């Protein structure tokens, strides 16, 4: 069972102890059946019921305690397993590279992370209860064998036939659920368009109508498959009921006519069959839950395998035949020059075939303390160049140097520490993560410099407000980048969302001040009125650096 394999792999908690307690709970529950049957017989024979009463109370107390203990330990165990998976997967998120994140998309990754472990966690009480019911059924059937072995054989034959039908139905349901997951990927993508593209949709009715039509179509397809899943699961439930209510008349009306069974045993057989009706229903109802849990575990395993493959591929590509990744002892606190020698990068299609866009080769050198503007038309490769320069993309060759020190895979983490960056798709964090000993006076100084002192305050390690315009949020991101105190500040179209007055202030006052602090500033810009501020202009066309001015 995939769930057991998941627990064995992901936690050191003693899950076998849980199985033992579940078995004890099931045995205690089945003892209640035997005690009640024999107590009923004792009433008919005018026997003393005291011993049966105390046996019943002991079995009942054991059942309640074992059930409570099993539920509690099962929840602790599965939450520990989920915790370990979350920590490991989030750690691997830091190890994968930007192309993987761009290909997956934030919405898809978020759904794969959260939906799977949530379903596993929520299903554990039901699965634990079903495991207890399984033990109860085993001992109930053993009790039935004790009463009438022939009746027991009839029951086993019925169960084997039903089990074959269940397995066939379960395979069909699993295939349908897998299809639903695939359809939901497209559905979630359309929903992300609806939310993230709200402004564009609001001013373009046809665009909004088409997206809503896509959502309606995808929802209808998902609904159709889920209805089929519901039909198959209801039939599964129906087959279980048919099994029970077919066995009951056979054992009560048919078996006594062909075999010599005492009347008292007929009562016990009928009560036993009625007693196991509930557990059988629970086991049938847990089948859909188990199907979904297995799919969720498979989703987590698949996600980790994809990340492992990307991590391994990136490492092997940049480290030749080395077998094991090693940490670099390099620390770059500053630099004199960063040089690229024939550095290039190629975007490939999803199938891994022909290239969609190629950038480079680049042969540029960045010197400490420079103020550099990168210019060029849209789609010329400026953002790709920044991602190569900051180490977010691995080049197709490793000809990247810091002060004549070659940068390879092991030294990339240290190399990236040279940079603070504000990209066009920047993310504004709620706190100043990774910055120690924050000086509130310094934060307030930069709030004033960025003309934000009347809108935002610094409090509890972060800004009191982030729900602002894009331009204002960029200013806060700029403050966070400055507080990181890195040697190089990279900005991609920072001024594009600023008003004209602030734009002029940014180019003519702020950037020279940042340079005077000893920082190297590299900015992508279209503002030709301010090109004179830069020490150098690097111009790009069609993925190539065509001019340095």
Buried (B, 14 or more C-beta within 10 A) or exposed (E): EBBEEBBEEBBEBEBEEBBEBBBBBBBBBBBBBBBBBBBBBBEEEEEEBEEBEEBBEEBBEBBEBBBEBBBEBBBBBBBBBBEBBBEEBEEBBEBBBEBBBBEBBEBBBEBBBEBBBEBBBEBBBBBBBBBBBBBBBBBBBEBBBEBBEBBBEBBEEBBEEBEEBBEEBBEBBBEBBBBBBEBBBBBBBBBBBBEEBEEEBEEEEEBBEEBEEBBEEBBEBBEEBBEBBEEBBEBBBEBBEBBBEEBBEBBBEEBBEEEEBEEBBBBBBBBBBEBBBEBBBBBBBBBBBBBBBBBBBBBBBEBBEBBEEBBEEBBBEBBEEEEEBEEBEBEBEEBEBBBBBEBBBBBEEEEEEEEEEBBBBBEBEBBBBBBBBBBBEEEBBBBBBBBBBBBBBBBBBBBBBBEEBEBBBBBBBBBBBBBBBBBBEBEBBEEBEEEEEBEEEBBEBBBEBBBBBEBBBBEEEBBEBBEBEEBBBBBBBBBBBBBBEBBBBBBBBBBBBBEEEBBBBBBEEBBEEBBEEEBBBBBBBEBEEBEEBBEBBBBBBEBBBEEEE
